[in-house]
Amino acid sequence: MLVDTHCHLGDGAFDEDREAVRERARAAGVGHVVVIGDRISTSRDALRLARGAPDLSATAGIHPHQAVDWSPESRTELAALLAEPEVVAVGETGLDYHYDHSPRPAQIGSFEGHLALAEEARKPVVIHARDADADVARLLRAWGPRVPALILHSFSSGPDLFAAGMEVGAYFSFSGMITFKNWRHAEYLTACPADRLLVETDAPYLAPVPHRGRRNEPAFVRETAAALARARGVTLDALAPVLAANAGRVFGRRVTP
């Protein structure tokens, strides 16, 4: 069984067929999906989906695009969400200097606030990093020893951030981007230790080949896992239980399919 470790299943793109999407995932051998919260409202939605659904878990966080929403009140609400057993991680948080939808100081403040929440809640942190390698690397090194685990989601950053992630024992989650013709980081797929590998869809975005251009969905994580297996010179049957074990270790027993 595989685990889709990062999916926006609460997104409106799934409103018409969410249950069918889950059925197709199970048919494709995807035993669990981590539903991502990227603001207070979507974190609540993720929790609602995960309640009573043993094949789903949730995260709670505020995306760097919405970092201006970080406040004492939002921190309190996120802490309450993180106390729920279905909520297995903090985030999606991090830094995005590509779009700068929120000012950079606000992004850094929000990111550090999430890292402090992870330390308190003893739950891992799901990290978005885009064009912000130096600051993300600095914060990984500062907080890595303090939080239970760091997950660099849809990883495609530069070598300095890869090195920082390796240094602090971060998990590297790879998305459908590794199947694209313009993927330029083949070395990451082989250099990452086997016990730090994860796969994700980031659905409804980043559909892998041969589904590129379509709405992504959890079933398609199988294509990403197969591409990762080929890059590492192993079979999917050999790699799948390693990936599932990694997901269970970082997110907890609930996520073990």
Disulfide bonds with the S-S distance in Angstrom:
none
